[in-house]
Amino acid sequence: MSDSFVCLDLGASATRTVSNDGNVYIIPNNVVFVDAADKVDVAVHKGSNMHEEVLGALDVTIVKTSGAKCDFFPCRAIMGDMAERFSATCIRPSVLKNKVDQQVNFVSAIVGMAHQQLVANTDEDIDVILALPPMEVQYNSEKISNMLIGSYKVKFNRLEKEVNITIKSMLCVEEGYMALVTFFFNKDGSATANADKYGKGYVLMLDVGSSTTDVVVAKDKRYVEKSGNTIKTGCNVIEANVANGIRAQFGYDPTNEELDFVLRTGRLAMGNSYKDLTVILRRAKEEFARSIIEQLQSYFRLVNIPLQTIRAIVVGGGGSLESKFTDENGNEMVTTGSVSEYVTKELNRVVEGIDVICVDGDPREANINGAYIRAMLAITLRNRQKQAQ
């Protein structure tokens, strides 16, 4: 690991990226692919800083100039808000295919690296840490590394900026376990209080994303090999159940934006007022928790780790957040608890005595922060070895 690195978390809803300065940035991953000569007559949104400037003008042309051939490049992509205004149909990462097989993920990765060079002044030559689902790390890490390693020319067409990137090395790490890293360690590498309390024995991580839930186990803070698995269910199941409830009660199909608002707040905007959907959302979360616990029991038999030996289950990802809103008096009102509360309730029906805990801070950034900690620890170790020599 060199002193200049970029970490990437390619989520289903957005890409998160961080480099040496430790600042996490979120980049939209909805894409419309166009021909190089196409005219894109969409206005650019100005911003107050370079990050906002880039997000408001995501019309990029990517050419791979050295390294193994990758069929996904060259390409031109419109992303984010510009893509939504350019076309009613955008490409997003699909749960039906591996991340390594989708062009949208490769484009998001390269744009994330180029973005870091503009906003954080990373070097042209970088090492990359890429968080992937555990099963893809096990079976596809070599494939995606061979496809990505090399040099690229990235042109931000509407900003009239061009960035050159050379990926020197790539390390693929397990989503879920990176979230556990943030459970045990702070960003400066020091141990957390959780490390003292749960550092010995088995701890399981549930990383609840938009479309999948990643499961990994750590023993004595170390990843248990081949314990990673991906359950093909996530917040989209909760959204589907909420949508069914809205259809039954109000007689119309809610949009994706409305469903996202309901999951975040527990309320549905109706005219100039709001409808309380606490009951519908609670039932959806309870149903999701029951399905997770049912699949977890099969998972423990598969990895040959008795559920009773697990000291704690840590829940992270966007699906682990509480649903809440701020009322007209400025008071924060929680409508439904986090998924971890419902998982705890269902888990206690199976076995008692397991602690179920939410990741501290923003659980959506747990994986990317874990990757950052992993990178900084590698740099520290390398520097110590140099001093010893």
N, C-alpha and C positions, 0 to 999 in steps of 0.2 A: 504494500500500500504506500503510494507516494503522498506528498503533502497536499496535492490537489486532487480532490475526489468529488464525485456527485453520487448521491443516493436517490433511488427512485422507487416509488410504490405505485404500481399501475393498477388503480382501483377500477371498479365497474362504473363508478359515477364521476371520478376525477383522478388526475395524476398528482401525486404529492412528490415534491423534490426538495432536497437540501444539499448544501455543500459545506465547505470548511467553516463558514461564518455561523452555522447552526440555525439560520432562519428558514423556516418551512414555507414553501410557496405552493399554491394550488393552481393547477392548470386544467381547464376543461378538456375532456377527451372525446367530445362529439366532433365528427369529421365529415366533410364532404370532399371527395376527390374530384379534381378537375384537370383538364389538359393544360399543359404549360402555356399555351397561347390563348387560352380562354380569357375573355374580359369579365372581371368580377366587379360589377357595378354596385358595390355596397360601401356605405360610408364608414370611415374609420372613427372610432371613439377615442378621443384624446384622454390622457390620464395625467395625474399629478406627479407620477414617478415612473421609472423605467418599467417596473412590473406591470403597472396599469397600461402603459403605452403598448407593451407587447400583447397583453390580453385583448386590447381593443383593436388590434391589427394583425390577427393571426391568419395571415395568408402567406404560407411558407412553401418554398421549393427546396427539396432535399436531394442531393446527389452524393452517392458513395464513391469516393475517389481512390480508395485503396482498401485492401483486405479481401476476404472471401466474398464471392458474389452473393448478393441478396436480392431475390426477385422483387422485393417490395420497393426497391429504389432503382432509378430515380422516380420521384413523384412530386406532385403539387397538391397541397391540402389546405382547405379552409376550415378553421376550427373555432370553437367557442361561440360567442355571441354573433360573430360574423357569419358563421355557418348556419345558425338558426335563421338569420335574416336573409341569407342567400337561398336556402332550400328548406322546404317543409320536411324533408326526409334526411336525417343525418345517420351516419354509421356510428354505433357505439360498441364497446366490447361485449361479446356474447358469452353467456354461460355455457352455451352448447358446444363451444370449441375451446381448446387449450389456448392460453395467452400467446404461446410461441407460434401459433398458426394464424394469428390475426394481424393484418397489416396495420390496423389502427393502433395497436399496442407498440409496434416498432416506431411508428411516427411519433406517438406520444413520448416515447423514451428519448428520441433524438431531439425533439423540440424542447423537452425538459432540460437536456444538457446544454443546448444552445441558449435557452432562457437563463440558466445559471451563469453563463459567461457574460451575458449582458447585465444582469442585476447584481451579481456577486463577484464579477471579475475573476472567475476561475481561469486556470491556465488552458491553453489550447490542448495540451496533452493531459489526459485525466484517467484515473482509475474509477471504475463504476461498481457500485453495489446495488443489485437489483433484487427487490423482494418479490417472490413468486409463491403461489400456492405450494404447500409441502410436496405434493405428488409430482409437480412439475420440476421442482428442484431435484428430486430423486431421479427423474427419467429424462428431463429435457434441458437441464442446465448447460450441458456441453453443446447441444444444438443451438440454443439461443445465443450462447457466447460466441460460437463460430460465426453466426449470422451477423452479430452486431459489432464485434471487434474490427477496427479499421478506422479510416479517416473519412470525414464528411464535410461537404460544403452546404451550409444552411443559409438560405437567403430569405429574409423577411421582406417580401415584395413591397408592402405598403409603407414600411418604415425606411426603406432604402438602406438596410443594414445587412451585412453578410458576416457569418461566423464560420470559422474553421474549427473542427473538432477532431481529435485523434483519441480513440479509446484504446489505451495501452493494455488494460486487463479488465476482466469482469468477474465478480464474485456473486453468485446467486445464493440468496439466503431465504429461509423459510418464513413466510408470513405466519403470524401467530407466535412463533418463537421470538421474532423481533419485538412483538408486543410484550412478551414475557421479559425480555431484556429491560424494557422500560419499567416493568414491575419491580425488578430487582436492583436496577441501577439508575442513578441520576445522569443527566447529560454530561456532567463533568467526570463521570466514571466512578464516583463514590457510591457505596451501597445505600439502599433505601432501608427504611424501617421494615419493609416487607421481607427484605433479604434476611434480616435477623429472625423474623417470626416464622417464615416459610422456607428458609434456605435449605433445610434438610428434608429429604423425602420427596414424594411426588406432588407436582402441581400441574394442573391441566389448564390450557388456554382455549377459550372459545372466542374466536375473532369473527363477529357477526357483521358481514358486509351487506351490500345491496342485493347480491344474487347468490352468494355462497356463505357458508360458515366454515372457517378453517379450524381444525382441532390439532393441537400438539401437546406433548407431555414433556416436562422437564423433571429430572431427578437431581437433587442437590444443585440446582440452578443450571444444569447442563442439559442440552437437548437430548432426548432419548431417540436414538437412531431408528428410523422407519416408523416413528409414532405419529408422523404427520398424516393427516387425512383431510379431505374436503367434502363437506356435506352440501349437496346441491340444493340448498334452501337458505334464504336470507330475508332481508327486509321486504323483498318483493312479495313474499308469501303473506306478510302482515298487510302490505298494501292491497293485495288481491282480496283478502278478507274484508278489509275496510271498504273497498270499492263495492263489494257485494252488499254490504250493509247500507251504503249510501243509495244504491240502486233500489233496494227493497224499501227504504224509508222515504226517499225523495223522488224516485222515479227517473233518474238520469245517470249517465255515465260521467264520473268525475275525470278531470284531466290529471296528468302526472304531477303538474304543479300543485293542484288541489290536494292530491294524496300526500305529497311531501309536506304540505302545510299541516294537514291533519296529524301526520306522524310526529311532527315537531311540537305541535301545540295542543292537540286533542280537540280542536275546534274546526268547524267548516264555515268559511265565509258564505253568507247567504244574504244577498242584497247589501244593505248598509249595517248588517248585524252579523252575529255568529251563532251557529248551532252547536250545542255541546254534544260531542261524539265520544265522551269518556267511556260509556258502556260498550259501544262498538269497538273502540280501540283496545280496551282492556281484554275483551273476548278474543280479539285477534292476537294479542300478545300471549295470552294464555294458551291458545291453540298452537302457536309457534313454539312455545316452551315445551309443551307436551311432545311435539314431534321431534324436537332436539333431544330430549331425554330418552325417547324411544330409540332413536338412532345411536345415541351414546352407549346404550347398553350393548348393542351389537358391536360397536367400535371397541369397547373394552375386552370383549371376548376375542376380537380379532388380534389385538396387540398383546393379549395375555397379561393384562394388568387389572387386577380386581378393583372394581369401583371403590370398595371399602378402604383401599390403601391410599386413595387420593386425599391429601390434606386440604387442598383448596382448589376451587375452580375460579379462574380469573376471566372476566368477560370484558371484551373490548370491541372496537369497531363502531361505526355509526349506528348500528342497530341496538347498541347498549345504552343509548342516551335516554334520559327521562323525556317525557312530553310535557311541555310547560309553556306559559305565556306570561307577559307582563300586563296587568290590568291598567285601567285609566288612572289609578292612584299610584302607579309605579311599583306595585307589589307583585312579586313573582308567584304565580299560581301553578302548582304541579297538578296536571290532570291524570296522568298515569305514570307509574314508576318505570324504571329501566327494565330491560329484558332480564337482567340478573335477578331481580326480585321475583319474577315469575318462574325463572329457572330454579331458584332456591325453593320456592313453594312446591314445584313438581318433584324436585330432587328429594325433598324430605319425605315424600311418599315412598321412595325406593330405599334410601339409606339416610340415616341421621348423622349429624356431626361433621359434615363437610362445609367449610366456609365458602361462600360465593361472594366474590369481591369485584367491583368495577375498577378498571384501570384509572389511576389518578390523572388529572388534567383532561385534555380533549382526547377521548378514546379513538377518534378517527385518525389521530396523528401518532398513535402508539407504534405502529409498524415503521413509519419513516423515522421517528425518533430513535427507535431501537437500531435501525440501520446506521444512523449517525453515530450512536454510541459504539457500535461495532467498528466503524471506520476509525474513530478517534482512539479506541483501545489498540487497534492494529498499528497506528502511527506511534503511539506511546511505546509499545513493545519493540518496534523497530528501532526507535531512537535509543532505548535502553541497551539493545544489543550492540548498536554502533559504539556507545560509550564504553561498554564492557570490552570491546575489541581494542 
